[in-house]
Amino acid sequence: MLTITACDGIYPTPQDGALSFSIQDEDLAIGRIAGDLTISPSLDESDITEYNLYWGTDDCIKVDPEPIARIAATGGNVFHRFYPAANASQIRVGADKLLVFSGNDDAEMATCIDMEIVDAGASPLTIQSGSVLITDADQRPRSLGGQLAVIASSSEAMIDGYRLYWGVSETQKLPNAESFAGGIKNNGFIYSLGSNTNNTATIIPERVTHILSYTYLGTQENTIPRYLSIIESASPVSAPQNVTFTDTDPDGGQIAGNLAITPAADLSFLPPTHYDIFWGKTNQIRLSLIESIPADTVPLQYTFPVDTPVVPDARFLFVIPRNAGGLAASFRDFVVTISDIGLPILDAAAISFTDTDPNAGKLSGTVTIAAAPDETNITHYVLYWADAAGDRLYDLPIISLEANNRNNLTFRIPNNTIKPAFASKLAVYTKNSGGEKITGIAVSINDL
């Protein structure tokens, strides 16, 4: 018999994360949290002796290598108290999330579960403006005219005003550029972009794709802006008639094949010069640019090479017309769902859940997953906590259940399980040796 142990102790690296955690900040001071943080344990604690809590940010990145606390595993819910006014309760610079890693005396799991820090003190660093609105009244490329409106922040009483910047992405300012407009709060903020009739229209700097709106209080400026994609009046007005893509790469997580574009029938007014192809997270949220192809390309298509990796979180392909006036408005693009043939094609037939825990903020009960009508390419059904849109809340699943000859599968959420912060649904994804299907199905959590 072969026994495998950790090199420097008796425990291997934990294989499972905590099930969930949550905290509600009770401290009204800015930049500090207080209250009881509750962690519901892993379904299997055989290799877990503790849960390690850190300040962090996206992708389980710690902003401080030392944990806030190491909380001993007990087989049930465990707790950590953030005390008001304590140094340990100060939100660390750069941290916008709390991270929980399962661990033991010898190792710590590389993946975590996380939650966004919601500061009840409503720090000006976290207060966003309302939406940014503009209707371009200038017909010339790379210039804007008309009025730009910043809708009032819901916490306007706690800020001094608003600043506008040119952006090269949804979150990044144009390097070395100052704010081009700003003003003291007044139920929002209005700024005139000028007019082409008297040569006062505002010129859009090179590389700029967005307008970013920040709130400020004194010398402090919030860290996450509201953004507006710049859609010029001179941009293309015709969406493609059709876009098709069929994956030919048999490996999960990779695609190959031709994305073919059928242009609009009438291109006589403001025609595109290019079609920009993007990865998409949802059918409304674009990710990175894949390629820009000239509109006169024959045949009008883009070929994904064999073994093209699908970028993280990408579920769609966007095709957006562009000319010298910029990208077409969002309602003129075309969105295609990525159907990765290396992954399962079918979803589970259904998912259901009824909460039986009478306490608000806690869950228990049986999740029932109805098998897909054909499980030829399915080996597992993977269950996740999900947000209101049905997207996975954590990278770590609740559980992965092996397919059982098209029989329904059930899983019981343990008694006294903490409902994760921001969890609104339970989602199930089908899986095979190539990975998980890009999309899944979800059921709402109705907390008693």
Salt bridges, closest charged atoms under 4 A:
GLU26 OE1 - ARG81 NH1 3.70
ASP27 OD2 - ARG32 NE 2.72
ASP36 OD1 - ARG81 NH1 3.58
GLU50 OE2 - ARG70 NH1 3.37
ASP58 OD1 - LYS97 NZ 2.94
GLU108 OE1 - LYS62 NZ 2.64
ASP114 OD2 - LYS97 NZ 3.86
ASP138 OD2 - ARG140 NH2 3.13
GLU221 OE2 - ARG163 NH1 3.05
GLU221 OE1 - LYS173 NZ 2.80
GLU232 OE2 - ARG142 NH1 3.97
ASP276 OD2 - ARG322 NE 2.81
ASP347 OD1 - LYS437 NZ 3.23
ASP391 OD1 - ARG315 NH1 2.93
GLU436 OE1 - ARG392 NH1 2.64
